[in-house]
């Protein structure tokens, strides 16, 4: 597993919804990239004015992030996103 540096976090995107709330099945080519994920690994924290600041998220948190946040990487056949904590919009 990769260890992010600084204030970066490793997030595993959650699967896109298979059907709408009304029960309509969404085909694979019409699904949007998920903007929700699970925090897998945290970096060391942000260093500001010589002090390390703790993260607002924890390992295992389900988070919401911007559609274009972070960089996509693949580890052992699994897709992940590595992003700065600032790119996370909220905890679900």
DRENTORKOL-3810 file (N, C-alpha, C; in nm, 4 decimals):
REM DRENTORKOL-3810
@n.u->0.0855; n.v->-0.1185; n.w->0.0000; ca.u->0.0000; ca.v->0.0000; ca.w->0.0000; c.u->0.0888; c.v->0.1231; c.w->0.0000
@n.u->0.0409; n.v->0.2273; n.w->-0.0584; ca.u->0.1141; ca.v->0.3533; ca.w->-0.0681; c.u->0.0841; c.v->0.4400; c.w->0.0549
@n.u->0.1839; n.v->0.5137; n.w->0.1013; ca.u->0.1678; ca.v->0.6063; ca.w->0.2144; c.u->0.1738; c.v->0.7474; c.w->0.1577
@n.u->0.0602; n.v->0.8215; n.w->0.1594; ca.u->0.0621; ca.v->0.9596; ca.w->0.1103; c.u->0.1525; c.v->1.0482; c.w->0.1955
@n.u->0.2058; n.v->1.1512; n.w->0.1345; ca.u->0.2925; ca.v->1.2451; ca.w->0.2057; c.u->0.2146; c.v->1.3702; c.w->0.2447
@n.u->0.2588; n.v->1.4345; n.w->0.3498; ca.u->0.2017; ca.v->1.5621; ca.w->0.3924; c.u->0.0541; c.v->1.5548; c.w->0.4224
@n.u->-0.0235; n.v->1.6467; n.w->0.3634; ca.u->-0.1667; ca.v->1.6545; ca.w->0.3911; c.u->-0.2500; c.v->1.5816; c.w->0.2859
@n.u->-0.1916; n.v->1.4822; n.w->0.2223; ca.u->-0.2651; ca.v->1.4040; ca.w->0.1222; c.u->-0.3294; c.v->1.2811; c.w->0.1852
@n.u->-0.4398; n.v->1.2372; n.w->0.1214; ca.u->-0.5107; ca.v->1.1177; ca.w->0.1676; c.u->-0.5341; c.v->1.0264; c.w->0.0475
@n.u->-0.5399; n.v->0.8974; n.w->0.0741; ca.u->-0.5708; ca.v->0.7983; ca.w->-0.0276; c.u->-0.7162; c.v->0.7597; c.w->-0.0097
@n.u->-0.7958; n.v->0.7757; n.w->-0.1155; ca.u->-0.9395; ca.v->0.7508; ca.w->-0.1105; c.u->-0.9756; c.v->0.6448; c.w->-0.2138
@n.u->-1.0568; n.v->0.5472; n.w->-0.1727; ca.u->-1.1090; ca.v->0.4483; ca.w->-0.2676; c.u->-1.2487; c.v->0.4941; c.w->-0.3075
@n.u->-1.2691; n.v->0.5304; n.w->-0.4358; ca.u->-1.4018; ca.v->0.5752; ca.w->-0.4794; c.u->-1.5055; c.v->0.4651; c.w->-0.4570
@n.u->-1.6240; n.v->0.5064; n.w->-0.4139; ca.u->-1.7342; ca.v->0.4127; ca.w->-0.3970; c.u->-1.7952; c.v->0.3844; c.w->-0.5334
@n.u->-1.8564; n.v->0.2693; n.w->-0.5473; ca.u->-1.9182; ca.v->0.2312; ca.w->-0.6735; c.u->-2.0289; c.v->0.3284; c.w->-0.7104
@n.u->-2.0415; n.v->0.3559; n.w->-0.8397; ca.u->-2.1505; ca.v->0.4409; ca.w->-0.8883; c.u->-2.2824; c.v->0.3676; c.w->-0.8686
@n.u->-2.3883; n.v->0.4432; n.w->-0.8494; ca.u->-2.5205; ca.v->0.3844; ca.w->-0.8290; c.u->-2.5606; c.v->0.3002; c.w->-0.9502
@n.u->-2.6189; n.v->0.1836; n.w->-0.9234; ca.u->-2.6628; ca.v->0.0940; ca.w->-1.0301; c.u->-2.8000; c.v->0.1324; c.w->-1.0842
@n.u->-2.8832; n.v->0.1957; n.w->-0.9981; ca.u->-3.0145; ca.v->0.2393; ca.w->-1.0434; c.u->-3.0573; c.v->0.3641; c.w->-0.9673
@n.u->-3.1535; n.v->0.4348; n.w->-1.0232; ca.u->-3.2026; ca.v->0.5573; ca.w->-0.9623; c.u->-3.2937; c.v->0.5252; c.w->-0.8446
@n.u->-3.3295; n.v->0.6278; n.w->-0.7691; ca.u->-3.4224; ca.v->0.6075; ca.w->-0.6569; c.u->-3.5563; c.v->0.5534; c.w->-0.7048
@n.u->-3.5938; n.v->0.5872; n.w->-0.8263; ca.u->-3.7203; ca.v->0.5405; ca.w->-0.8822; c.u->-3.7134; c.v->0.3982; c.w->-0.9358
@n.u->-3.5936; n.v->0.3382; n.w->-0.9352; ca.u->-3.5793; ca.v->0.1997; ca.w->-0.9774; c.u->-3.5317; c.v->0.1812; c.w->-1.1202
@n.u->-3.4984; n.v->0.2892; n.w->-1.1904; ca.u->-3.4511; ca.v->0.2780; ca.w->-1.3276; c.u->-3.3037; c.v->0.2373; c.w->-1.3257
@n.u->-3.2704; n.v->0.1301; n.w->-1.3977; ca.u->-3.1329; ca.v->0.0805; ca.w->-1.4025; c.u->-3.0507; c.v->0.1702; c.w->-1.4954
@n.u->-2.9333; n.v->0.2115; n.w->-1.4476; ca.u->-2.8446; ca.v->0.3001; ca.w->-1.5234; c.u->-2.7411; c.v->0.2158; c.w->-1.5975
@n.u->-2.7320; n.v->0.2285; n.w->-1.7312; ca.u->-2.6306; ca.v->0.1530; ca.w->-1.8051; c.u->-2.4901; c.v->0.2032; c.w->-1.7714
@n.u->-2.3911; n.v->0.1152; n.w->-1.7865; ca.u->-2.2525; ca.v->0.1492; ca.w->-1.7518; c.u->-2.2016; c.v->0.2745; c.w->-1.8219
@n.u->-2.2364; n.v->0.2941; n.w->-1.9484; ca.u->-2.1838; ca.v->0.4093; ca.w->-2.0221; c.u->-2.2503; c.v->0.5411; c.w->-1.9818
@n.u->-2.3559; n.v->0.5397; n.w->-1.9028; ca.u->-2.4245; ca.v->0.6618; ca.w->-1.8603; c.u->-2.3919; c.v->0.6991; c.w->-1.7157
@n.u->-2.3186; n.v->0.6142; n.w->-1.6460; ca.u->-2.2854; ca.v->0.6415; ca.w->-1.5059; c.u->-2.1805; c.v->0.7512; c.w->-1.4974
@n.u->-2.1995; n.v->0.8408; n.w->-1.4013; ca.u->-2.0995; ca.v->0.9445; ca.w->-1.3762; c.u->-1.9947; c.v->0.8910; c.w->-1.2813
@n.u->-1.8754; n.v->0.9481; n.w->-1.2888; ca.u->-1.7700; ca.v->0.9093; ca.w->-1.1954; c.u->-1.8157; c.v->0.9426; c.w->-1.0539
@n.u->-1.7976; n.v->0.8511; n.w->-0.9601; ca.u->-1.8430; ca.v->0.8790; ca.w->-0.8242; c.u->-1.7623; c.v->0.9917; c.w->-0.7606
@n.u->-1.8280; n.v->1.0711; n.w->-0.6809; ca.u->-1.7614; ca.v->1.1788; ca.w->-0.6079; c.u->-1.7686; c.v->1.1483; c.w->-0.4592
@n.u->-1.7854; n.v->1.0198; n.w->-0.4289; ca.u->-1.7883; ca.v->0.9725; ca.w->-0.2904; c.u->-1.6835; c.v->0.8640; c.w->-0.2783
@n.u->-1.6227; n.v->0.8549; n.w->-0.1613; ca.u->-1.5224; ca.v->0.7518; ca.w->-0.1420; c.u->-1.4960; c.v->0.7265; c.w->0.0048
@n.u->-1.4107; n.v->0.6297; n.w->0.0294; ca.u->-1.3719; ca.v->0.5925; ca.w->0.1650; c.u->-1.2243; c.v->0.6233; c.w->0.1846
@n.u->-1.1927; n.v->0.6904; n.w->0.2949; ca.u->-1.0540; ca.v->0.7229; ca.w->0.3261; c.u->-0.9826; c.v->0.5937; c.w->0.3661
@n.u->-0.8743; n.v->0.5627; n.w->0.2979; ca.u->-0.7994; ca.v->0.4392; ca.w->0.3223; c.u->-0.6741; c.v->0.4665; c.w->0.4053
@n.u->-0.5936; n.v->0.5657; n.w->0.3651; ca.u->-0.4682; ca.v->0.5968; ca.w->0.4336; c.u->-0.4516; c.v->0.7491; c.w->0.4399
@n.u->-0.3995; n.v->0.7968; n.w->0.5511; ca.u->-0.3713; ca.v->0.9389; ca.w->0.5701; c.u->-0.2211; c.v->0.9633; c.w->0.5651
@n.u->-0.1837; n.v->1.0821; n.w->0.5202; ca.u->-0.0430; ca.v->1.1218; ca.w->0.5224; c.u->-0.0018; c.v->1.1588; c.w->0.6644
@n.u->0.1068; n.v->1.2343; n.w->0.6785; ca.u->0.1585; ca.v->1.2725; ca.w->0.8099; c.u->0.0896; c.v->1.3951; c.w->0.8677
@n.u->0.0225; n.v->1.4739; n.w->0.7851; ca.u->-0.0426; ca.v->1.5965; ca.w->0.8298; c.u->0.0225; c.v->1.7177; c.w->0.7667
@n.u->-0.0495; n.v->1.8270; n.w->0.7694; ca.u->-0.0021; ca.v->1.9503; ca.w->0.7091; c.u->0.0911; c.v->2.0226; c.w->0.8056
@n.u->0.2052; n.v->2.0648; n.w->0.7557; ca.u->0.3002; ca.v->2.1398; ca.w->0.8385; c.u->0.2805; c.v->2.2879; c.w->0.8088
@n.u->0.2450; n.v->2.3619; n.w->0.9122; ca.u->0.2212; ca.v->2.5051; ca.w->0.8981; c.u->0.2843; c.v->2.5744; c.w->1.0170
@n.u->0.3698; n.v->2.6718; n.w->0.9899; ca.u->0.4412; ca.v->2.7463; ca.w->1.0938; c.u->0.5197; c.v->2.6523; c.w->1.1861
@n.u->0.5770; n.v->2.5477; n.w->1.1274; ca.u->0.6603; ca.v->2.4562; ca.w->1.2029; c.u->0.5865; c.v->2.3534; c.w->1.2863
@n.u->0.4529; n.v->2.3497; n.w->1.2788; ca.u->0.3738; ca.v->2.2529; ca.w->1.3563; c.u->0.2949; c.v->2.1636; c.w->1.2617
@n.u->0.2794; n.v->2.0380; n.w->1.3018; ca.u->0.1997; ca.v->1.9431; ca.w->1.2244; c.u->0.0554; c.v->1.9532; c.w->1.2727
@n.u->-0.0368; n.v->1.9748; n.w->1.1775; ca.u->-0.1791; ca.v->1.9862; ca.w->1.2094; c.u->-0.2487; c.v->1.8548; c.w->1.1776
@n.u->-0.3369; n.v->1.8113; n.w->1.2678; ca.u->-0.4112; ca.v->1.6864; ca.w->1.2500; c.u->-0.5109; c.v->1.6972; c.w->1.1353
@n.u->-0.5511; n.v->1.5820; n.w->1.0837; ca.u->-0.6512; ca.v->1.5750; ca.w->0.9780; c.u->-0.7915; c.v->1.5923; c.w->1.0354
@n.u->-0.8819; n.v->1.6411; n.w->0.9524; ca.u->-1.0231; ca.v->1.6518; ca.w->0.9890; c.u->-1.0966; c.v->1.5221; c.w->0.9586
@n.u->-1.0358; n.v->1.4365; n.w->0.8770; ca.u->-1.0955; ca.v->1.3073; ca.w->0.8418; c.u->-1.0138; c.v->1.1957; c.w->0.9063
@n.u->-1.0746; n.v->1.0787; n.w->0.9151; ca.u->-1.0083; ca.v->0.9618; ca.w->0.9729; c.u->-1.0163; c.v->0.8455; c.w->0.8753
@n.u->-0.9324; n.v->0.7478; n.w->0.8960; ca.u->-0.9360; ca.v->0.6268; ca.w->0.8158; c.u->-1.0738; c.v->0.5631; c.w->0.8308
@n.u->-1.1334; n.v->0.5241; n.w->0.7180; ca.u->-1.2650; ca.v->0.4615; ca.w->0.7186; c.u->-1.3808; c.v->0.5574; c.w->0.6968
@n.u->-1.3562; n.v->0.6888; n.w->0.7056; ca.u->-1.4626; ca.v->0.7875; ca.w->0.6824; c.u->-1.5094; c.v->0.7808; c.w->0.5376
@n.u->-1.6399; n.v->0.7949; n.w->0.5185; ca.u->-1.6964; ca.v->0.8091; ca.w->0.3847; c.u->-1.6996; c.v->0.9584; c.w->0.3565
@n.u->-1.6413; n.v->0.9996; n.w->0.2458; ca.u->-1.6262; ca.v->1.1420; ca.w->0.2165; c.u->-1.6832; c.v->1.1780; c.w->0.0797
@n.u->-1.7128; n.v->1.3060; n.w->0.0655; ca.u->-1.7593; ca.v->1.3641; ca.w->-0.0594; c.u->-1.6484; c.v->1.4560; c.w->-0.1087
@n.u->-1.6131; n.v->1.4453; n.w->-0.2370; ca.u->-1.5061; ca.v->1.5290; ca.w->-0.2914; c.u->-1.5477; c.v->1.5819; c.w->-0.4280
@n.u->-1.4771; n.v->1.6810; n.w->-0.4741; ca.u->-1.5040; ca.v->1.7413; ca.w->-0.6032; c.u->-1.4863; c.v->1.6375; c.w->-0.7142
@n.u->-1.5649; n.v->1.6489; n.w->-0.8172; ca.u->-1.5618; ca.v->1.5538; ca.w->-0.9294; c.u->-1.4229; c.v->1.5404; c.w->-0.9905
@n.u->-1.3474; n.v->1.6495; n.w->-0.9941; ca.u->-1.2157; ca.v->1.6484; ca.w->-1.0571; c.u->-1.1013; c.v->1.6513; c.w->-0.9562
@n.u->-1.1295; n.v->1.6194; n.w->-0.8317; ca.u->-1.0284; ca.v->1.6248; ca.w->-0.7258; c.u->-0.9263; c.v->1.5122; c.w->-0.7399
@n.u->-0.8049; n.v->1.5398; n.w->-0.6991; ca.u->-0.7012; ca.v->1.4386; ca.w->-0.6874; c.u->-0.6539; c.v->1.3787; c.w->-0.8173
@n.u->-0.5662; n.v->1.2818; n.w->-0.8012; ca.u->-0.5098; ca.v->1.2085; ca.w->-0.9135; c.u->-0.5483; c.v->1.0624; c.w->-0.9009
@n.u->-0.5886; n.v->1.0034; n.w->-1.0123; ca.u->-0.6256; ca.v->0.8623; ca.w->-1.0120; c.u->-0.5007; c.v->0.7762; c.w->-1.0196
@n.u->-0.4974; n.v->0.6726; n.w->-0.9362; ca.u->-0.3880; ca.v->0.5762; ca.w->-0.9400; c.u->-0.4480; c.v->0.4366; c.w->-0.9281
@n.u->-0.3713; n.v->0.3380; n.w->-0.9695; ca.u->-0.4160; ca.v->0.1996; ca.w->-0.9596; c.u->-0.3117; c.v->0.1210; c.w->-0.8810
@n.u->-0.3585; n.v->0.0485; n.w->-0.7797; ca.u->-0.2703; ca.v->-0.0342; ca.w->-0.6977; c.u->-0.3294; c.v->-0.1741; c.w->-0.6940
@n.u->-0.2548; n.v->-0.2719; n.w->-0.7403; ca.u->-0.2985; ca.v->-0.4118; ca.w->-0.7431; c.u->-0.4364; c.v->-0.4286; c.w->-0.8054
@n.u->-0.4612; n.v->-0.3560; n.w->-0.9146; ca.u->-0.5872; ca.v->-0.3690; ca.w->-0.9868; c.u->-0.7046; c.v->-0.2920; c.w->-0.9277
@n.u->-0.6824; n.v->-0.2169; n.w->-0.8207; ca.u->-0.7887; ca.v->-0.1388; ca.w->-0.7582; c.u->-0.7636; c.v->0.0095; c.w->-0.7836
@n.u->-0.8689; n.v->0.0808; n.w->-0.8237; ca.u->-0.8594; ca.v->0.2242; ca.w->-0.8508; c.u->-0.8686; c.v->0.3039; c.w->-0.7206
@n.u->-0.7834; n.v->0.4044; n.w->-0.7071; ca.u->-0.7834; ca.v->0.4951; ca.w->-0.5917; c.u->-0.7662; c.v->0.6370; c.w->-0.6421
@n.u->-0.7900; n.v->0.7322; n.w->-0.5531; ca.u->-0.7580; ca.v->0.8724; ca.w->-0.5782; c.u->-0.6697; c.v->0.9181; c.w->-0.4640
@n.u->-0.5662; n.v->0.9922; n.w->-0.4980; ca.u->-0.4819; ca.v->1.0518; ca.w->-0.3962; c.u->-0.5017; c.v->1.2030; c.w->-0.4089
@n.u->-0.5403; n.v->1.2667; n.w->-0.2975; ca.u->-0.5761; ca.v->1.4078; ca.w->-0.3023; c.u->-0.5378; c.v->1.4783; c.w->-0.1743
@n.u->-0.5320; n.v->1.6099; n.w->-0.1811; ca.u->-0.5078; ca.v->1.6896; ca.w->-0.0611; c.u->-0.6349; c.v->1.6900; c.w->0.0233
@n.u->-0.6184; n.v->1.7001; n.w->0.1519; ca.u->-0.7348; ca.v->1.7023; ca.w->0.2408; c.u->-0.8274; c.v->1.8184; c.w->0.2059
@n.u->-0.7715; n.v->1.9293; n.w->0.1596; ca.u->-0.8520; ca.v->2.0473; ca.w->0.1229; c.u->-0.9507; c.v->2.0184; c.w->0.0107
@n.u->-0.9251; n.v->1.9150; n.w->-0.0703; ca.u->-1.0150; ca.v->1.8806; ca.w->-0.1807; c.u->-1.1361; c.v->1.8013; c.w->-0.1354
@n.u->-1.1342; n.v->1.7550; n.w->-0.0109; ca.u->-1.2491; ca.v->1.6835; ca.w->0.0445; c.u->-1.3518; c.v->1.7867; c.w->0.0894
@n.u->-1.4753; n.v->1.7707; n.w->0.0413; ca.u->-1.5804; ca.v->1.8678; ca.w->0.0692; c.u->-1.6529; c.v->1.8412; c.w->0.1997
@n.u->-1.6641; n.v->1.7142; n.w->0.2400; ca.u->-1.7347; ca.v->1.6824; ca.w->0.3628; c.u->-1.7308; c.v->1.5340; c.w->0.3939
@n.u->-1.7722; n.v->1.5018; n.w->0.5148; ca.u->-1.7807; ca.v->1.3639; ca.w->0.5617; c.u->-1.9273; c.v->1.3229; c.w->0.5572
@n.u->-1.9546; n.v->1.2067; n.w->0.4989; ca.u->-2.0924; ca.v->1.1573; ca.w->0.4890; c.u->-2.1335; c.v->1.0827; c.w->0.6151
END
